[in-house]
């Protein structure tokens, strides 16, 4: 079984830092929630992971077919539940590109990317999360 692992270490009073190769990513809370706003919130990184995974697969599918996705932009929007415990009740991925004259091909690429995306597949299927104290 293949695995992916990240490690977060304490950075400041309210933030954690992911150290990966040549870059660092800070996870923090907004000032309105007691944080210092040094980085995105965890939920925003979840959306970043979904969008990034989707885009990676979309670009791979387009590049394999030598199909240019001109001025590509992807927006990931999540609705938050109104009742506690809060969770994302729906997620929408909007894909924008300027060469929409071939919508059938772009739609096909979007479906290929969706099926290949580990993050989307995980969210759709659901997953057990185990918390362990060491």
N, C-alpha and C positions, 0 to 999 in steps of 0.2 A: 504494500500500500504506500503510495506517495503521500508525503505530508508537507505542509507549509507551516512555518513557525515565525512568530515575531516575538520580540521581548521589549517590554516597556520598563523604564527605570524612572524613579522619582526625579523630577526636574526642579520644581519649585513647590511652594506650599499647596498650590492648587493644580499643578500640571504634571504630566508624565511625558517622557521623551522616548521615541523609538529611534534607535541608532541602527542604520542600515547602510552598509557600504560607505559611500561618500556623502550621505545626507542624513539629516535628522528631521523628524516630524514631531511636533509638539501637539499634545492633546490637552485641552483646557476647557473650562467653563466660561461662559460670558460673564461680564461684570454683574449683570442683573441677577445671576444665579450664584454669586459669591466667588467667581473665578477672576482671573486677571486678563482673560481674552488673549492669551499668548498663541493660541492655535484654535483649530476647529474643535467643536464638540465631537464626542465619539459617534453620535448619530449622523453628523455630517460626514465623518470619515466612512461610515457604513454606506452612505449614498455615494461617496467618492469611489469606494471599492466597487459598488455595483456599476456605476457609470464607467469607471476605468476599465473594468473587466469587459463590459459590453463593447466599449470603444476599441479595445485591443483586438477583440475578435472581429469587429466590423472592419477595421483597417486591414486585418489579415485577409479576410474574405475578399475585400475590394482589391487589394494588391495582387492576390492570386489570380484574379480575373482581369487584372490590368484595367480596372474601372476607377476613374478618378472621382473622388468625393470632394468636389470643389467647395471651399469655404465651410467645411464641416464644423458644426457645433452641436453639442448634445447637452440637454438640460434635464436634470433628474430632480423631480419634485415629489415630496412625500407629505401625505396628510397624517397628522398626529391625532390619535384617539382623544376624545374629550373626557373619558373616564379613566381613573387610575386602575391599575398601573398603566402609564402611557406607553404606547407603541405606535409604530407606523402602520396605519390601517390600509393605506394604499400607496403605491409608488408608480409614478408615470415617467417614462423616458421619452422625451421629445427629440427627434432628430431633424436637424436643419442642414441643408446643403443647397448650393445655388444651381447645380445642374439637375434640376428636377424634370427635365424633358423625358427622362427615362425612369419614370416612377416605378414601373414594374421591376426593373433591375435593382433599384435601391430598396424596394420593399423586400425583394428576395434576399438581398444582403443583410437587411435588418433581421429577418427571420433566422438566417444562418447564424448570425452573431448571437442572437437570443438563445438559440439551442446550444451553442458552444460555450456560453458564459457560466463558469462555475458559480459565481456569486448569484446570478439570477436563478439557476437551477436549485441552489441551496435554499434560497428564500421561498421559491415555489413549492419545494418538497417539504420544507420544514426540517428542523434539526434539534436534537437533544443537546443541551449545553451543560457540561459538568463543571462545577466549581470545586477546586481542591485546595486546601491549605497545606503548605509544605513547611 
